[in-house]
Amino acid sequence: MESEVSRRTFIQQVGVTLAAAPLMVSRAHGQSPSDIVNVAMIGTGGRGASLLESLAEASHARVVALCDLDPERLQKAAQMVEKRNAVTTHDDYRNLLENKDVDAVVIATTDHWHTPLALAAILAGKDVYVEKPCSHNIHEANLLVKCAHEHGRCVQHGTQRRSSATDIAGLRAIQEGLIGEVFVAKAINHQRRDKIGKAPEEPPPAGVNYDRWIGPAPQRPFTQNRWHYNWHWFWEYGGGDLVNDGIHQLDEAIWGLGLDLQYPQAILTSGGQLWYDDDHETPDTQMIIFEYPGKQIIYEMRLWTDYKMEGHDNGTVFYGTKGKMEIGRKGAIATTVDGKVIEVKPEDYGVQAEDIVNNFITAVRHGDPSRLNSPIERGAVSTILCHLGNIGVRCGGIKLAYDPKTETISSVSDGSQANALIRREYRKGYELPYRG
Ligand SMILES: NC(=O)c1ccc[n+]([C@@H]2O[C@H](COP(=O)([O-])OP(=O)(O)OC[C@H]3O[C@@H](n4cnc5c(N)ncnc54)[C@H](O)[C@@H]3O)[C@@H](O)[C@H]2O)c1
C-alpha cells in the first residue's frame, strides 16, 4: 500500500530507526491476509464505546465478545454490537480469553488493568490493542514489550495521533525544513478538569464485581470518585491527566523530534495541586523538562484553565530557527518568523493514513507487528516518560535520570523513594501472569 510505504519512509527520515525495535515475530506471516479479524473488547466505558463505533466501521473486523464488570455497561455495549452480529458477554476476562475464535483483544479498562490484561491476552495467543497508558507503572510497560516481542504479537498502543494524516503532514513539513532546524517541542495540556468533591463511602452498585475492579490494587471501600472515569485521579488506578491526555501531546513531541525509543539524559519536574482541594491525588499543575542530547521537550499542564488561553487547542508546538509548528486538534499550523501563517494539509504532502483501529486490524490480518503505527515499544517509552514525570512530582520536584538497562532511577534527591514507584505490589490473586 503506497500510503503506508510513504509513511514508513517518512518515519525513517525523522530519525526513527525501525531496526532499533527488537521485534521477533514468531508466527509465519500469511501470504494472503485473513479476511475478518474476530475482536473481543474488555472495558466498555466511555472509550470502549467509541472504539466499538470505530470497529463497527472497520471493514475487516467483527466484535464477537465483550467483557465488563459493570453489567449495565456490558448490556449497553452488547445491544450496540448485536445490531450487526451475535456477541458473547463476560464479566470475567479469563472466560473470554479461552475463546479460540477470538483473534484480537481491545483493552479499554482502567489503567491499572491494562498490563495484566494485555499480558494474559498475549499468553492466550491473541493480538492486542491496549489503550494508553499501556501500564500503571514503569516495570509493567517493560514487561509488556518483552512479552509482546517474545510471542511475536501485534500490540498497538492507543496513541492515535501517529495515525493522523494531518499530524504526519505537519511533521513532514518540519522534516522538509518549513520552520528551519528544530530543537525544542512543547507538549501543552491546558484544560479545565473540574473539582470532584469528596465522595462518601457507599456499597458498590448492584451486580458489580468491585473486588475484581480493584484487582491488583489494595482493597478500598467504594466511592463514586474511585469509580467510572474519576479513578484517573487516584495513583492506585491511574496517573492523572499526564497519562490521560498529556501522553498524546508528549508522544507527538517524541515522535516529531525523532526521539522514539530513546530515553532522556535527565528529567526535571515540578508540580502539584494548586487548585484541587478534593479527593484528587494527582496534580492539577505540572511542568516537566526532558533533556536529550541537543534537544529538549517541555510538558506543561494546567487543569484549571481553558484551551483558548494559549490561542490554540491542546497540542504540540515545535520550535525551529525559522518558525514554529503547532499540531493539535485545529490541525497543523506553521507560523514563520516573518509572520506568515501556513496551514499544512495532508493532500499538500501526499499523505494518506489509516486510523489507529484500521491500522491495528491490518497489522493483525497480516500477522505483522511492523505495520503498527503505534507499536508497543514506542508506546511504552511514552508511557514510561509520563510515569517518570509523575514520580518526580510525587517525590517533591526533583531531577531524575532513568537507566532503562537496569530499570533504576538515580541523581535524585531521594532515590529510594523514586525507585520504589517503579513497580507495585500485587494484591493476592491478582499477580501478573508473566514475570519476564
Ligand atoms: N486514546 C484515547 O484518546 C482515549 C480516550 C479516552 C480514554 N482512553 C483510555 O481508555 C481507558 C478507559 O477510559 P474510560 O474513560 O473509558 O474509563 P471508564 O471508567 O469510563 O471505563 C472503564 C471500563 O472498564 C471496566 N473495567 C475495569 N476493570 C475491568 C476488568 N478487569 N475487566 C473488565 N472490565 C473492566 C469498567 O467497569 C469500566 O466500564 C483509559 O485507560 C483511558 O486512558 C483513551
The ligand as an SDF file (V2000), in Angstrom:
LIG
                    3D

 44 48  0  0  0  0  0  0  0  0999 V2000
   -6.8910    7.0580   23.1260 N   0  0  0  0  0  0  0  0  0  0  0  0
   -7.7320    7.9560   23.5930 C   0  0  0  0  0  0  0  0  0  0  0  0
   -7.9110    9.0410   23.0380 O   0  0  0  0  0  0  0  0  0  0  0  0
   -8.5080    7.6720   24.8420 C   0  0  0  0  0  0  0  0  0  0  0  0
   -9.6330    8.4620   25.1600 C   0  0  0  0  0  0  0  0  0  0  0  0
  -10.2970    8.1900   26.3520 C   0  0  0  0  0  0  0  0  0  0  0  0
   -9.8630    7.1610   27.1900 C   0  0  0  0  0  0  0  0  0  0  0  0
   -8.7750    6.4280   26.8430 N   0  0  0  0  0  0  0  0  0  0  0  0
   -8.2940    5.3370   27.7440 C   0  0  0  0  0  0  0  0  0  0  0  0
   -9.2760    4.3340   27.7950 O   0  0  0  0  0  0  0  0  0  0  0  0
   -9.3060    3.7270   29.0910 C   0  0  0  0  0  0  0  0  0  0  0  0
  -10.7390    3.7360   29.6110 C   0  0  0  0  0  0  0  0  0  0  0  0
  -11.1350    5.0640   29.8680 O   0  0  0  0  0  0  0  0  0  0  0  0
  -12.6580    5.4240   30.1260 P   0  0  0  0  0  0  0  0  0  0  0  0
  -12.7480    6.8920   30.1960 O   0  0  0  0  0  0  0  0  0  0  0  0
  -13.4940    4.6910   29.1410 O   0  0  0  0  0  0  0  0  0  0  0  0
  -12.8780    4.8040   31.5950 O   0  0  0  0  0  0  0  0  0  0  0  0
  -14.2240    4.2720   32.2330 P   0  0  0  0  0  0  0  0  0  0  0  0
  -14.0340    4.2290   33.6820 O   0  0  0  0  0  0  0  0  0  0  0  0
  -15.3840    5.0240   31.6870 O   0  0  0  0  0  0  0  0  0  0  0  0
  -14.3550    2.7750   31.6380 O   0  0  0  0  0  0  0  0  0  0  0  0
  -13.5410    1.7130   32.0450 C   0  0  0  0  0  0  0  0  0  0  0  0
  -14.3840    0.4370   31.9830 C   0  0  0  0  0  0  0  0  0  0  0  0
  -13.5490   -0.6990   32.2340 O   0  0  0  0  0  0  0  0  0  0  0  0
  -14.2630   -1.5890   33.0720 C   0  0  0  0  0  0  0  0  0  0  0  0
  -13.2780   -2.4520   33.7470 N   0  0  0  0  0  0  0  0  0  0  0  0
  -12.3430   -2.1070   34.6620 C   0  0  0  0  0  0  0  0  0  0  0  0
  -11.6170   -3.1850   35.0130 N   0  0  0  0  0  0  0  0  0  0  0  0
  -12.1050   -4.2440   34.3090 C   0  0  0  0  0  0  0  0  0  0  0  0
  -11.7590   -5.6060   34.2200 C   0  0  0  0  0  0  0  0  0  0  0  0
  -10.7650   -6.1390   34.9540 N   0  0  0  0  0  0  0  0  0  0  0  0
  -12.4750   -6.4060   33.3870 N   0  0  0  0  0  0  0  0  0  0  0  0
  -13.4940   -5.8790   32.6550 C   0  0  0  0  0  0  0  0  0  0  0  0
  -13.8630   -4.5950   32.6840 N   0  0  0  0  0  0  0  0  0  0  0  0
  -13.1650   -3.7700   33.4980 C   0  0  0  0  0  0  0  0  0  0  0  0
  -15.0480   -0.7020   33.9940 C   0  0  0  0  0  0  0  0  0  0  0  0
  -16.1220   -1.3600   34.6030 O   0  0  0  0  0  0  0  0  0  0  0  0
  -15.4960    0.4210   33.0520 C   0  0  0  0  0  0  0  0  0  0  0  0
  -16.7320    0.1580   32.4320 O   0  0  0  0  0  0  0  0  0  0  0  0
   -8.3420    4.5250   29.9540 C   0  0  0  0  0  0  0  0  0  0  0  0
   -7.1500    3.8130   30.1080 O   0  0  0  0  0  0  0  0  0  0  0  0
   -8.0950    5.8070   29.1880 C   0  0  0  0  0  0  0  0  0  0  0  0
   -6.7890    6.3000   29.3740 O   0  0  0  0  0  0  0  0  0  0  0  0
   -8.1080    6.6570   25.6920 C   0  0  0  0  0  0  0  0  0  0  0  0
  1  2  1  0
  2  3  2  0
  2  4  1  0
  4  5  1  0
  4 44  2  0
  5  6  2  0
  6  7  1  0
  7  8  2  0
  8  9  1  0
  8 44  1  0
  9 10  1  0
  9 42  1  0
 10 11  1  0
 11 12  1  0
 11 40  1  0
 12 13  1  0
 13 14  1  0
 14 15  2  0
 14 16  1  0
 14 17  1  0
 17 18  1  0
 18 19  2  0
 18 20  1  0
 18 21  1  0
 21 22  1  0
 22 23  1  0
 23 24  1  0
 23 38  1  0
 24 25  1  0
 25 26  1  0
 25 36  1  0
 26 27  1  0
 26 35  1  0
 27 28  2  0
 28 29  1  0
 29 30  1  0
 29 35  2  0
 30 31  1  0
 30 32  2  0
 32 33  1  0
 33 34  2  0
 34 35  1  0
 36 37  1  0
 36 38  1  0
 38 39  1  0
 40 41  1  0
 40 42  1  0
 42 43  1  0
M  CHG  2   8   1  16  -1
M  END
$$$$
